[in-house]
Amino acid sequence: MQTVLIIDDEEKIRTLLTRIVSLEGFEVVHANTAKSALRLLESTHVDVILCDVKLPDAHGVELTQTIKSHYPHCEIILLTAYGTIHDGVQAMKNGAFDYITKGDDNNKIIPLLYKALEKVSLQHRVKVLEKTLHTDYSFESIIGSSSAIREAIRLAQKVAATDTTVLLTGETGTGKEVFAHAIHNGSSRRQGNFIAINCSAFTKEILESEMFGHKAGAFTGATKDKKGLFEEAHKGTLFLDEIGDMSLDLQAKLLRVLETGEYLRIGETKPRTADVRIIAATHKSIPDLMTKGLFREDLYYRISVFEIPLPPLRQRAEDIPALANHLAQRIAHTMNRPHVSFSHDYIPLLQHHEWKGNIRELKNVIERSIILTDDINVIPESLPYDIRYGKKISSSVSHEETTLAMVEKHHIMKIFHATQKNKTETAKLLGIGITTLYRKLQEYDITDS
């Protein structure tokens, strides 16, 4: 139940307001002085305060500032018998939700109270989301106890407290953006924006506009001024994913920002400044790119001040059980499914797979398994063919059975039976049209019976 504090030295007013507010279903507490109100706030959670401006031991406008400095998420509505414009303006500057006159504005109290409570509720949700975001992107959220991943975390924690440029290297799907987020949240810039961009997802011209912004009329389609990501990330962190795909021209402009803190919007001649920390990432070998003339040597040495290699999943198989369980519970939650578990023979199959797509591939496989499983216990039959039989083909399967047709038939049969012979769901999971599925079922003599 939400709580409202009424502060007024007149008992009749306190009684009247208590009755009005209580009828709306709120819990009401009250105080007759500023001192007693502050003492009450130390021990009682209060959402909204209705406070008289003229109190025996304080002025409500100044009291507002004191309360907001200690309880910023508590909203205050000031009530006065003789309102002045000066007091009203100062009250709002000090953080009051509103300032109204007693008597004339009594009918506004309850609507204002509800509006103030809406704001309190919104602030609470934002706080919860911020806490969740911090938890999701903290070093504690990185799953794994293998020596390889613990060493990467140790290095990231060391560099997080500095403003040093970081280069994250490793195969696709190893968690480079998760590490970048954790470094940002572990730094003094955590209150600033974390902005991420994939350099391989844009053409050179669009990427330059995204990074530095442009002036209206700078090129066809530039109908208004646009802020760049450097401007958006001021006092925060800019994560440049797949920096190895950035063009040489743009590399030169990035180098200038790193060295001077200055950049130019497209179409402008006056430089702007940005205080931004750069975290870059790539799955490519930048020394190889430099050899081919595709990456500037001076930029490489500037961004690789502190390089952190992230290990592929196949080198940390001991982390797979914890990773799989973490991913499974998150996926099940998004599907409104209950807690899921794995059969004893499911995880060993995951640990023997090569995982070329790393954690991203593992997530996709587990999501597929959960979709195919009606029970809470996930079994090997829900795994793709290559994970279930990949290590056994050469030793336990005849040459005849290794033909593409036999593999395809076996896979279709498994999915068909896993979906309880639901043709629409089978076609969806196989990624083929329903007509194609009917043709395959007839071709391989797979029946509903």
Secondary structure as GFF3:
##gff-version 3
##sequence-region A 1 449
A	DSSP	beta_strand	3	7	.	.	.	ID=ss1
A	DSSP	alpha_helix	11	22	.	.	.	ID=ss2
A	DSSP	beta_strand	27	31	.	.	.	ID=ss3
A	DSSP	alpha_helix	34	43	.	.	.	ID=ss4
A	DSSP	beta_strand	48	52	.	.	.	ID=ss5
A	DSSP	beta_strand	54	55	.	.	.	ID=ss6
A	DSSP	beta_strand	58	59	.	.	.	ID=ss7
A	DSSP	alpha_helix	60	70	.	.	.	ID=ss8
A	DSSP	beta_strand	75	80	.	.	.	ID=ss9
A	DSSP	alpha_helix	85	93	.	.	.	ID=ss10
A	DSSP	beta_strand	98	101	.	.	.	ID=ss11
A	DSSP	three_ten_helix	106	108	.	.	.	ID=ss12
A	DSSP	alpha_helix	109	136	.	.	.	ID=ss13
A	DSSP	three_ten_helix	139	141	.	.	.	ID=ss14
A	DSSP	alpha_helix	147	160	.	.	.	ID=ss15
A	DSSP	beta_strand	166	169	.	.	.	ID=ss16
A	DSSP	alpha_helix	176	185	.	.	.	ID=ss17
A	DSSP	beta_strand	194	198	.	.	.	ID=ss18
A	DSSP	three_ten_helix	199	201	.	.	.	ID=ss19
A	DSSP	alpha_helix	204	212	.	.	.	ID=ss20
A	DSSP	beta_strand	213	214	.	.	.	ID=ss21
A	DSSP	beta_strand	226	227	.	.	.	ID=ss22
A	DSSP	alpha_helix	229	232	.	.	.	ID=ss23
A	DSSP	beta_strand	237	241	.	.	.	ID=ss24
A	DSSP	three_ten_helix	243	245	.	.	.	ID=ss25
A	DSSP	alpha_helix	248	260	.	.	.	ID=ss26
A	DSSP	beta_strand	262	263	.	.	.	ID=ss27
A	DSSP	beta_strand	272	273	.	.	.	ID=ss28
A	DSSP	beta_strand	277	282	.	.	.	ID=ss29
A	DSSP	alpha_helix	286	291	.	.	.	ID=ss30
A	DSSP	alpha_helix	297	303	.	.	.	ID=ss31
A	DSSP	beta_strand	306	309	.	.	.	ID=ss32
A	DSSP	three_ten_helix	313	315	.	.	.	ID=ss33
A	DSSP	three_ten_helix	317	319	.	.	.	ID=ss34
A	DSSP	alpha_helix	320	334	.	.	.	ID=ss35
A	DSSP	beta_strand	341	342	.	.	.	ID=ss36
A	DSSP	alpha_helix	346	351	.	.	.	ID=ss37
A	DSSP	alpha_helix	358	372	.	.	.	ID=ss38
A	DSSP	beta_strand	377	378	.	.	.	ID=ss39
A	DSSP	three_ten_helix	380	382	.	.	.	ID=ss40
A	DSSP	alpha_helix	385	389	.	.	.	ID=ss41
A	DSSP	alpha_helix	393	396	.	.	.	ID=ss42
A	DSSP	three_ten_helix	400	402	.	.	.	ID=ss43
A	DSSP	alpha_helix	404	418	.	.	.	ID=ss44
A	DSSP	alpha_helix	423	430	.	.	.	ID=ss45
A	DSSP	alpha_helix	434	443	.	.	.	ID=ss46
###
